[in-house]
Amino acid sequence: MEQTIDPSLGPVLARTGDERAVLSSFLDFHRGVLLRKLRGLSDADAGRRLVPSATTLAGLVKHLTLVERNWFPTLLAPEPGDVYLTSEEDAVASFTLGGQETVAELVAAYEQACARSRAVAASFDLDHVVPHPQLGEVSVRWILVHMIEETARHAGHADILRELTDGECGAI
């Protein structure tokens, strides 16, 4: 008897897919894990500092929204006025919450950024290379792998912060 695979496990569903399907499914899986870490939390709980750094659950979503915008539309399909952010100040600001930001607003912005990233990435071959202000050149393939790593790392941080918040843990 064949077992049913949980459809939320995109990487498992794409296990025989082509390279783009595998890369995209892993990235989308980790994006989803991050968002699940915020599910059911109040704005206060999501913004609460639980570790010595300024890292919060809400701040992780805000940071990854900037990262999505930086690596996909700004780098691959920049519009007039787009600037690729590279400074330490930009990095710190990307985690810093404004007084009025809500979980709902941060999640909506992240979902929009991810949708835009998917559309931009899909319009280029994996071998497409663009200049990068710090690394020289990067391919779309490299960007996707980097974003899997970046998103998975921060989803792990979110898992720990959520466990410290209310004991909830796990990817699904």
Beta strands, then each sheet from edge to edge (+ up, - down):
strand 1: 129-132
strand 2: 136-139
sheet 1: 1+ 2-
end
